Amino acid sequence: MNYTEIERKFLINDLTFIKESFDSHLIEQGYLNSNKNRSVRVRIKNNQGFLTIKGSSNKSGTTRFEWEKKISIDEATRLLAICEPGAIRKTRYLVKYKHHTFEVDVFEGDNKGLIVGEIELSSEKESFEKPKWLGEEVTGDIKYYNSQLSKNPYKNW
């Protein structure tokens, strides 16, 4: 198991990515701990539960520790019930572009109107081609972390 997550995050310019997507998932998640140095997330995606622990990011915001374990849907539902206020609900679209897959999140609820795309890379220096719908890079901007969106949602900006 690889415990390092390397990703870059971008705002999305328009909705053309939807017709390019090959799959989508409804995601509900909450945080048992949303500290900026470590977060503990509970997620339900496609009727599967997950528990994820993430560490703090490096200076560029691209790399951090991540550990994830599949848990039962019952466990995930029970854990979501005791999470901090500010659950996140979003639809994640998977979009293949050239040699990479982008995960594009369209947020609902208090974060409605926010659309963020991420790309996971094998190294910080890995290059990739950017689709036209990819906008401003927000990698390392903590306000776009889901753990922070649960505390300070997009509607409040």
Residue, then its C-alpha position, 0 to 999 in steps of 0.5 A: m500500500n502506498y501511503t503518499e498522495i500526490e495531487r494537484k487541484f484546479l477550479i473548473n471553467d465550465l461544465t463540458f467535462i460532464k459529457e467527457s466523463f466515463d463514470s460518476h459517483l455520489i459521495e457523502q462524507g464527514y470528518l471525525n477530525s478536521n485538524k489542518n495537520r491531520s484529518v479523519r474522514v468517513r465517506i460513503k460512495n456507491n454504497q461502500g464505506f471508507l475511513t481515511i486519515k490524511g496528514s498535513s501537506n508539504k510546502s507546495g500542497t501537492t503531497r501528503f500522507e494518506w491511509e484509507k480502509k474500506i469499512s461496512i456501510d453500517e459502520a460508515t453510517r454510524l460514524l457519519a452520525i457522530c462527525e463534526p458539523g458540515a457534512i459534504r455532499k458531491t457528485r464526482y465525475l471521472v474524466k479521462y484526458k490524454h494519459h490521466t484521469f481527472e476527478v471533478d467534484v460538483f458540490e451540493g448543499d452549502n458548497k453548491g456552485l463550487i466545482v473542483g478538479e483533481i489529478e493524482l500524479s506519480s511524482e510532483k514533477e510529472s507533467f500532464e496535458k490540461p483540458k480546456w475546462l481546467g481553470e485556475e490552480v488552487t493546489g495548496d490553498i487550504k480553503y479548497y480542502n474538503s475538511q475546510l469546506s465542511k467548516n467554512p462552506y463556499k456559500n460563506w465566501 
